[in-house]
Amino acid sequence: MSQFTVYKNNNPKMRKTYPYLLDIQSDLLGQLRTTIVIPLGKYAAVKNQVITKLCPVVEIDGVEYVALTQQLAGIDRTLLGAEVASISDYRSEFIGAIDLIVSGI
């Protein structure tokens, strides 16, 4: 498991709205049973929740998804589905969004 890897959402109650989960936890903590994720929703479905800088928009297989950073959560790694993609190219956007939550900048 690598930082900024997107996984299918295995939670049947949530996967329609948030089909993917983005793992943002450092690879240095890979031995932990839990990881920190940000839910990704299809832009068309969650566009009213988009907050500039806090919610980076990413593209996966030609579809735009919004990272709802304000909903980040720690989950057990066994709840992650299959690996979908690496979006490490968006690293600076995610670090900026997390900084905004933690430090307000």
Backbone as a chain_set.jsonl record, in Angstrom:
{"seq": "MSQFTVYKNNNPKMRKTYPYLLDIQSDLLGQLRTTIVIPLGKYAAVKNQVITKLCPVVEIDGVEYVALTQQLAGIDRTLLGAEVASISDYRSEFIGAIDLIVSGI", "coords": {"N": [[0.836, -1.183, 0.0], [0.541, 2.148, -0.869], [1.145, 5.629, -0.291], [-1.189, 8.016, -1.452], [-2.599, 6.321, -3.088], [-5.447, 5.122, -4.757], [-8.327, 3.377, -3.788], [-10.993, 0.989, -4.226], [-14.11, 1.566, -2.661], [-15.215, -0.405, -0.15], [-17.423, -0.282, 1.472], [-20.734, -0.927, 1.523], [-22.849, 0.854, 2.061], [-21.866, 3.355, 1.563], [-20.504, 3.444, -0.868], [-21.848, 4.171, -3.227], [-22.138, 6.961, -3.259], [-19.525, 7.683, -2.62], [-17.358, 6.264, -4.37], [-14.651, 5.656, -4.27], [-11.697, 5.489, -2.165], [-9.072, 7.427, -0.976], [-5.874, 6.734, 0.018], [-3.965, 8.422, 2.285], [-1.998, 8.202, 4.116], [1.359, 8.149, 5.373], [3.887, 6.117, 3.889], [5.744, 5.199, 5.676], [4.356, 4.358, 7.857], [3.225, 1.973, 7.275], [3.039, -0.479, 8.577], [1.041, -0.312, 10.417], [-2.289, -1.238, 11.445], [-4.326, 0.363, 10.707], [-5.307, 3.051, 8.482], [-5.25, 6.365, 7.046], [-7.791, 7.874, 5.232], [-9.248, 9.66, 2.443], [-12.442, 10.288, 1.262], [-13.541, 9.912, -2.125], [-15.672, 11.474, -4.318], [-17.888, 11.413, -7.167], [-17.643, 14.192, -9.251], [-19.975, 15.398, -10.339], [-21.929, 14.497, -8.58], [-21.253, 15.486, -6.057], [-20.643, 18.156, -6.238], [-21.689, 20.392, -4.927], [-20.475, 20.338, -2.481], [-17.919, 21.136, -2.755], [-15.083, 22.884, -1.771], [-12.909, 25.384, -2.483], [-9.451, 24.727, -2.683], [-9.574, 23.08, -0.382], [-10.802, 20.828, -1.343], [-9.532, 19.033, -3.575], [-9.83, 18.443, -7.085], [-9.69, 15.562, -8.989], [-8.684, 13.393, -11.685], [-9.731, 10.244, -12.713], [-9.479, 7.568, -14.766], [-10.622, 9.125, -16.829], [-12.779, 10.362, -15.607], [-14.008, 12.931, -13.491], [-13.323, 13.386, -10.072], [-14.004, 14.424, -6.72], [-12.008, 15.147, -3.98], [-12.958, 14.843, -0.799], [-11.767, 16.284, 1.546], [-12.433, 17.295, 4.062], [-13.799, 15.224, 5.162], [-12.032, 13.292, 5.954], [-10.821, 10.212, 7.371], [-9.869, 7.676, 9.74], [-9.401, 4.296, 9.033], [-9.701, 0.692, 9.222], [-7.347, -1.198, 7.461], [-8.28, -3.464, 6.171], [-10.728, -2.804, 5.194], [-10.407, -1.554, 2.819], [-10.904, -1.699, -0.67], [-10.113, -3.106, -3.885], [-7.078, -2.007, -5.447], [-7.032, 0.917, -7.406], [-5.796, 3.14, -8.703], [-2.828, 5.214, -8.794], [-2.485, 8.435, -7.603], [-0.43, 10.195, -7.202], [0.605, 12.37, -8.507], [-0.912, 14.492, -7.794], [-0.062, 15.218, -5.332], [0.876, 17.655, -4.063], [-1.467, 19.194, -4.01], [-3.066, 17.712, -2.251], [-1.559, 17.775, 0.117], [-1.66, 20.515, 0.59], [-4.436, 20.808, 1.06], [-4.742, 19.301, 3.403], [-3.071, 20.745, 5.102], [-4.589, 23.073, 5.238], [-6.81, 22.224, 6.738], [-5.564, 21.512, 9.176], [-3.828, 23.67, 9.952], [-4.946, 25.972, 8.979], [-3.901, 27.308, 6.833]], "CA": [[0.0, 0.0, 0.0], [1.336, 3.363, -1.012], [0.488, 6.914, -0.11], [-1.863, 8.58, -2.622], [-3.193, 5.262, -3.894], [-6.906, 5.1, -4.714], [-8.892, 2.037, -3.627], [-12.446, 0.896, -4.259], [-14.755, 1.658, -1.357], [-15.917, -1.66, 0.124], [-18.58, -0.049, 2.335], [-21.904, -0.903, 0.639], [-23.719, 2.0, 2.351], [-21.219, 4.602, 1.159], [-19.781, 3.409, -2.144], [-22.552, 4.819, -4.337], [-21.768, 8.377, -3.214], [-18.06, 7.761, -2.568], [-16.906, 4.976, -4.9], [-13.228, 5.423, -4.023], [-11.037, 6.036, -0.984], [-7.678, 7.778, -1.228], [-4.988, 6.514, 1.17], [-3.029, 9.549, 2.379], [-1.045, 7.959, 5.205], [2.754, 7.946, 4.978], [4.348, 4.735, 3.73], [6.53, 4.838, 6.861], [3.444, 3.786, 8.847], [2.573, 0.862, 6.606], [2.866, -1.64, 9.449], [-0.152, -0.124, 11.237], [-3.497, -1.901, 10.961], [-5.235, 1.391, 10.205], [-4.757, 4.055, 7.581], [-6.089, 7.558, 6.912], [-8.31, 7.976, 3.866], [-10.153, 10.74, 2.042], [-13.397, 9.768, 0.284], [-13.617, 10.569, -3.428], [-17.009, 11.413, -4.905], [-17.983, 11.929, -8.532], [-17.83, 15.643, -9.23], [-21.374, 15.736, -10.606], [-22.76, 14.136, -7.422], [-20.866, 16.184, -4.815], [-20.11, 19.482, -6.574], [-22.14, 21.393, -3.958], [-19.636, 20.226, -1.294], [-16.56, 21.531, -3.112], [-14.523, 24.097, -1.192], [-11.635, 25.618, -3.159], [-8.219, 24.333, -1.992], [-9.831, 21.987, 0.552], [-11.348, 19.68, -2.074], [-8.924, 18.9, -4.901], [-10.521, 17.669, -8.116], [-8.739, 14.68, -9.656], [-9.255, 12.608, -12.767], [-9.429, 8.812, -12.693], [-10.077, 6.928, -15.942], [-11.393, 10.08, -17.602], [-13.903, 10.889, -14.828], [-13.574, 13.836, -12.426], [-13.736, 13.08, -8.701], [-13.652, 15.43, -5.726], [-11.489, 14.631, -2.714], [-13.651, 15.543, 0.283], [-10.764, 16.266, 2.607], [-13.081, 17.563, 5.339], [-14.37, 13.973, 5.657], [-10.988, 12.281, 6.132], [-11.097, 9.303, 8.487], [-9.01, 6.518, 9.925], [-10.136, 3.038, 8.895], [-8.924, -0.536, 9.178], [-6.904, -1.45, 6.078], [-9.059, -4.55, 5.569], [-11.93, -2.227, 4.593], [-10.071, -1.039, 1.489], [-11.125, -2.62, -1.772], [-9.02, -3.283, -4.841], [-6.326, -0.819, -5.859], [-7.545, 1.452, -8.664], [-4.826, 4.026, -9.359], [-1.999, 6.096, -7.977], [-2.653, 9.827, -8.03], [0.638, 10.934, -6.521], [0.845, 13.626, -9.23], [-1.697, 15.517, -7.104], [0.455, 15.258, -3.959], [0.923, 19.009, -3.493], [-2.839, 19.627, -3.755], [-3.551, 17.041, -1.04], [-0.82, 18.323, 1.264], [-2.245, 21.836, 0.812], [-5.765, 20.643, 1.656], [-4.55, 18.836, 4.785], [-2.548, 21.912, 5.826], [-5.701, 23.99, 5.475], [-7.593, 21.681, 7.856], [-4.787, 21.482, 10.422], [-3.238, 24.953, 10.358], [-5.704, 27.102, 8.448], [-3.185, 28.005, 5.757]], "C": [[0.876, 1.24, 0.0], [0.484, 4.601, -0.798], [-0.014, 7.429, -1.458], [-2.308, 7.513, -3.618], [-4.701, 5.289, -3.681], [-7.364, 3.646, -4.675], [-10.403, 2.098, -3.798], [-12.962, 0.954, -2.83], [-15.574, 0.387, -1.145], [-17.153, -1.488, 0.999], [-19.833, 0.071, 1.468], [-22.826, 0.295, 0.861], [-23.159, 3.3, 1.785], [-20.684, 4.605, -0.27], [-20.523, 4.025, -3.322], [-22.17, 6.301, -4.41], [-20.266, 8.566, -3.308], [-17.476, 6.438, -3.057], [-15.451, 4.639, -4.588], [-12.775, 6.063, -2.714], [-9.575, 6.271, -1.331], [-6.878, 7.594, 0.052], [-3.96, 7.641, 1.196], [-1.949, 9.335, 3.432], [0.355, 7.681, 4.661], [3.087, 6.463, 4.884], [5.162, 4.267, 4.929], [5.673, 4.183, 7.939], [2.664, 2.597, 8.283], [2.328, -0.357, 7.468], [1.64, -1.508, 10.351], [-1.361, -0.807, 10.603], [-4.475, -0.901, 10.333], [-4.514, 2.322, 9.24], [-5.731, 5.231, 7.497], [-6.495, 7.697, 5.448], [-9.159, 9.23, 3.698], [-11.129, 10.134, 1.036], [-13.373, 10.6, -1.001], [-15.025, 10.372, -3.974], [-16.98, 11.933, -6.328], [-18.342, 13.407, -8.466], [-19.303, 16.016, -9.398], [-22.265, 15.484, -9.391], [-22.468, 14.969, -6.181], [-20.395, 17.621, -5.049], [-20.55, 20.571, -5.604], [-21.328, 21.36, -2.664], [-18.207, 20.714, -1.532], [-16.205, 22.872, -2.48], [-13.137, 24.26, -1.819], [-10.474, 25.363, -2.212], [-8.425, 23.159, -1.041], [-10.211, 20.702, -0.175], [-10.739, 19.576, -3.471], [-9.782, 18.043, -5.838], [-9.466, 16.88, -8.869], [-9.459, 13.911, -10.756], [-8.777, 11.168, -12.659], [-10.189, 8.181, -13.849], [-11.03, 7.862, -16.691], [-12.591, 10.688, -16.887], [-13.357, 11.778, -13.718], [-14.186, 13.426, -11.09], [-13.254, 14.2, -7.792], [-13.161, 14.719, -4.477], [-12.104, 15.46, -1.59], [-12.799, 15.469, 1.543], [-11.385, 16.497, 3.979], [-13.723, 16.311, 5.943], [-13.303, 12.898, 5.865], [-11.257, 11.474, 7.395], [-10.03, 8.226, 8.564], [-9.855, 5.263, 9.828], [-9.17, 1.867, 8.955], [-8.578, -0.827, 7.718], [-7.711, -2.55, 5.386], [-10.336, -4.038, 4.907], [-11.67, -1.605, 3.224], [-10.332, -2.109, 0.444], [-9.891, -2.721, -2.656], [-8.366, -1.943, -5.172], [-6.798, -0.391, -7.244], [-6.484, 2.241, -9.416], [-3.948, 4.701, -8.322], [-2.21, 7.505, -8.511], [-1.635, 10.71, -7.307], [0.999, 12.228, -7.248], [0.11, 14.798, -8.577], [-1.216, 15.739, -5.672], [0.391, 16.661, -3.347], [-0.478, 19.545, -3.194], [-3.382, 19.0, -2.47], [-2.851, 17.554, 0.209], [-1.37, 19.713, 1.603], [-3.612, 21.76, 1.481], [-5.669, 20.208, 3.115], [-3.999, 19.97, 5.642], [-3.668, 22.896, 6.162], [-6.55, 23.516, 6.657], [-6.849, 21.838, 9.176], [-4.355, 22.871, 10.877], [-3.983, 26.183, 9.842], [-5.004, 27.872, 7.358], [-3.155, 27.162, 4.502]], "O": [[1.827, 1.355, 0.774], [-0.714, 4.622, -1.078], [0.663, 7.29, -2.477], [-2.386, 7.758, -4.822], [-5.173, 5.46, -2.557], [-6.868, 2.8, -5.418], [-11.021, 3.132, -3.546], [-12.324, 0.45, -1.906], [-16.525, 0.133, -1.884], [-17.867, -2.461, 1.243], [-19.99, 1.058, 0.751], [-23.518, 0.711, -0.068], [-23.911, 4.247, 1.555], [-20.435, 5.674, -0.827], [-19.897, 4.372, -4.324], [-21.912, 6.829, -5.492], [-19.782, 9.478, -3.978], [-17.135, 5.579, -2.244], [-15.059, 3.473, -4.635], [-13.368, 7.024, -2.225], [-8.92, 5.407, -1.914], [-7.172, 8.23, 1.064], [-3.181, 7.803, 0.257], [-1.083, 10.189, 3.619], [0.509, 7.053, 3.614], [2.629, 5.657, 5.694], [5.262, 3.065, 5.175], [6.2, 3.526, 8.836], [1.58, 2.266, 8.763], [1.491, -1.193, 7.127], [1.236, -2.482, 10.985], [-1.445, -0.937, 9.381], [-5.336, -1.272, 9.535], [-3.285, 2.372, 9.19], [-6.905, 5.095, 7.841], [-5.657, 7.645, 4.547], [-9.704, 9.778, 4.656], [-10.699, 9.526, 0.056], [-13.209, 11.82, -0.969], [-15.51, 9.245, -4.079], [-16.159, 12.784, -6.67], [-19.232, 13.813, -7.719], [-19.814, 16.865, -8.667], [-23.255, 16.189, -9.198], [-23.346, 15.141, -5.337], [-19.811, 18.234, -4.156], [-19.859, 21.58, -5.465], [-21.47, 22.254, -1.83], [-17.383, 20.706, -0.617], [-16.924, 23.859, -2.63], [-12.291, 23.374, -1.699], [-10.529, 25.757, -1.047], [-7.534, 22.321, -0.905], [-9.965, 19.607, 0.33], [-11.365, 19.987, -4.448], [-10.377, 17.048, -5.423], [-8.472, 17.438, -9.333], [-10.684, 13.796, -10.754], [-7.582, 10.903, -12.531], [-11.417, 8.254, -13.898], [-12.103, 7.449, -17.131], [-13.345, 11.451, -17.491], [-12.366, 11.433, -13.073], [-15.383, 13.16, -10.985], [-12.235, 14.84, -8.055], [-13.812, 13.804, -3.975], [-11.801, 16.645, -1.45], [-13.074, 14.703, 2.467], [-10.905, 15.942, 4.967], [-14.145, 16.327, 7.099], [-13.631, 11.714, 5.945], [-11.838, 11.973, 8.358], [-9.374, 7.909, 7.572], [-10.905, 5.167, 10.463], [-7.966, 2.033, 8.76], [-9.434, -0.71, 6.841], [-7.816, -2.567, 4.16], [-10.963, -4.765, 4.136], [-12.605, -1.179, 2.545], [-10.018, -3.282, 0.649], [-8.771, -2.453, -2.221], [-9.014, -0.896, -5.177], [-6.947, -1.218, -8.144], [-6.287, 2.044, -10.615], [-4.277, 4.752, -7.137], [-2.125, 7.743, -9.716], [-1.945, 11.816, -6.864], [1.64, 13.1, -6.66], [0.471, 15.957, -8.784], [-1.904, 16.387, -4.884], [-0.097, 16.826, -2.229], [-0.658, 20.277, -2.221], [-4.07, 19.661, -1.693], [-3.487, 17.746, 1.245], [-1.526, 20.047, 2.778], [-3.915, 22.556, 2.369], [-6.422, 20.687, 3.962], [-4.417, 20.139, 6.787], [-3.686, 23.48, 7.246], [-6.963, 24.327, 7.486], [-7.433, 22.248, 10.179], [-4.498, 23.213, 12.051], [-3.674, 27.309, 10.233], [-5.439, 28.962, 6.985], [-2.596, 27.583, 3.49]]}, "num_chains": 1, "name": "protein.A"}
